[in-house]
Amino acid sequence: MDIGTVIKERRALLGISQQDLSDYSGVGISTVKDLERGVGNPSLQTLRKILDVVGMEMVLQVKQTVK
């Protein structure tokens, strides 16, 4: 499942609209819509703002390679 789908489902669970998410996070409505559709490439800062509003946390991991 991609991050846009996760955010969309969480937003729906919380009962907030895309416009609400945009307003609360300070991220443009077009960015919210694109993210939920899996389009575009938001910055980590943009993702963090959105995830803060929906009560989620971002955890980054560096993929280990086997040599």
Steps between C-alpha positions, in 0.01 A plus 500: 500500500644839407519803727225685311252220561596481867449875542167491313369217719617670819343830392170325430515326837544838668213647298694787352489614139795556271439873542510463880827309477640771275389777737623327818838400354573813297556284193328597176181317407647390167792340684262311730295378203810398304644314798181302556491408129863388508612782273790735567795482732441693825792604715557336837401828665167501314434138597584578863250788509224278360582206726501726807142603425375142460688382809757284326876483524760464226780252558783488249720197455808459288488185297789265572671347202674166503840486333 
